[in-house]
Amino acid sequence: MTTDDFERWRTEFPILASTVYMISNSLGAMPRRTAESLAEYAHTWATRGVRAWEERWWEMAREVGDKVGRVIGAPAGSVSMHENVTTAAMVALACVQSRPERNRIVCLAADFPSLIYFYRAQQALGF
C-alpha cells in the first residue's frame, strides 16, 4: 500500500481529519458511507418492518462472512459473523461438550474482559 493509497483510505473516516483515533475495540472510527447505510436500514425498517428479515437481513451475515472468508482464504459458508467476539465465542463453545479428559478453556489475561467473564461462567458446565 502506497502513502497515497493510505491517505485515500483515511479520507473514508471523517474523524481522522481532526484527531488521532486509536480506539477500535468498541466504537471504531465511523466510515463516511455508514450514514447512508444507516439511513437505508432505517428506511427498510420503516417501510418493510419485520418482512425485511425474510427479504434481506437474514442473508447479510452470511454474505459478509463470505467476504471476510475471501480475505482470509476460508471457504464460502465457513465464516460466521456475530455482533461481538464474546457472542462468537459463545456460539463456538456451544458446539463443545465438557469431558473429563477435555475440560479446559485456555485464554489469556489480555483477552477482552467480557470473554474472561464468559469463560469463568463455563466452570458451572464442567470446564
N, C-alpha and C positions, 0 to 999 in steps of 0.2 A: 504494500500500500504506500503510495507516494504521499508527500506532505499535502499536495493539492487534493488528493482523494480524502485524506483525513480531514482537512478543513471543510470540504464539501459535506462530508458526513456530519461534522459538528454543527453545521447550519441547520440540520434537521431537528436540533434540540434547542429551542429558543433561549432557555435559561443559561446555556453555556456562553452566550454572548455577553453576559453581565456578571457571571460568577463561576468559580470552580465548584463543581457539584460532584461530591465524592460518595454520596450515599446511593447504593444500588440494591440493597437487600430488602427494602420495604417500599420505597416510593422513589424510583429512579427518575431521571430527567425525562419529561414528557416529550415524545416526538411531535413534531409540527402537525402531522396528519391525524393525530389522536383526536383532536377536537372534532374533525369531520367524521371520524369513525364513531365517536360517541353520539353525535347528532343523528347519524344514520341508525344506530342502535335504538336511540330514543324514539325516532320516527317509526321504526319497525315495531317496537313495543307498543306505541300509541295506536298504530293502525292495524296490527295483526294480533296483538295480545298473545295469549298462550299458544295460538297457532304457529307463532314464529319458531317454537321449539321443533315442531314436526317439519316445518318448511325449510329450516336452515340451521338453527342454533345447535342442534344435536351433532351435526356433522362437523362443525367448526373445530372442535377439539381434535378430532381425527385428522382433519386437513392440516392443522398447524403441526400436529405431531409428525405427520409425514414430511412436512417441510423441514422440521428440525432433524428428522431422520436422514434426509438427503445431505444435510450439512455434516452430520457426524458419521455417515456411512452405515446407517441402520436400515434394515428392510422396511418397506411400507407396512404400516399397521403395527409396528413394534414399539413405537414411542407413544407413551400415554401422557397427555398434558393435564395438569392439575393447577389449582389456584395458588398453591404454595408447596414448599418442599415437605412440610410435615404431613399434609394430606397425601402426597405421593408416597411417603414412607408408610403411612397407614394402609394404603391400597396394596403396596408391595408386601407388607408383613401379614396382611390378611390371607395371603396365599400360603403361609408357612404355619405348620403346627409345631409347638414345642415338643421335643422328645428328650428323654434323659441324656442321650449322647449328643444332642444338638440343642442346647438350651441357653445359648449366649448370644447377645447382641453386642457387637463391637462398635464403639463410637469414639469420638474424640472430644476432649474437653472444649475444643474450639468449635464444635458443631453448633449450629444455630440453636439458641436456648429452647425453642418450642420442640425441637427434635429430642433434646435431652429429657424434657418433661414426658414426652410420649414414650420414649424408651423406658424410663423408670416406671411408668404405669404398666408396662408389659410384664413386670415382675409378677403381678397378680395372675397372669396367664401362664406362668411357668418359665418365663425367660429370665 
